[in-house]
Amino acid sequence: MRLSLASLQAGSHASSGSTPSRSRARPFRLVLGLLFALPAARAGYDATLAVANLSIPSEWWRESFAMLGAIAVGSTAWARVSMQTNPALRLGVTLRPIQPPNGATTTGR
């Protein structure tokens, strides 16, 4: 439980933008991503291997499917951790409030 709490605190620190330079933030985000992706890949390997043991008689095929499961789960975890939380703005695009639905009033009338 300590590892996951430390990872969450580190993630909130990295996403808050409190690091002074981007060059130091990149290795930190890499380590943070690996803290989540590597255990997820191991869990994907173990889960896929357990299911493969129930139905596949060949050892080689079981290991092959387990490796594919590890790659799928690990890459999904990596993608979710590495997603940007803020949208990248293009030149000329500004963030503004969402328009209310048709017929809705915006004042307290």
Secondary structure, DSSP 8 states (H G I E B T S, - for coil): -HHHHHHHHHHHHHHTT-SS-HHHHHHHHHHHHHHHHHHHHHHHHHHHHHHHHHH---HHHHHHHHHHHHHHHHHHHHHHHHS-SS----TT---------TT--SS--
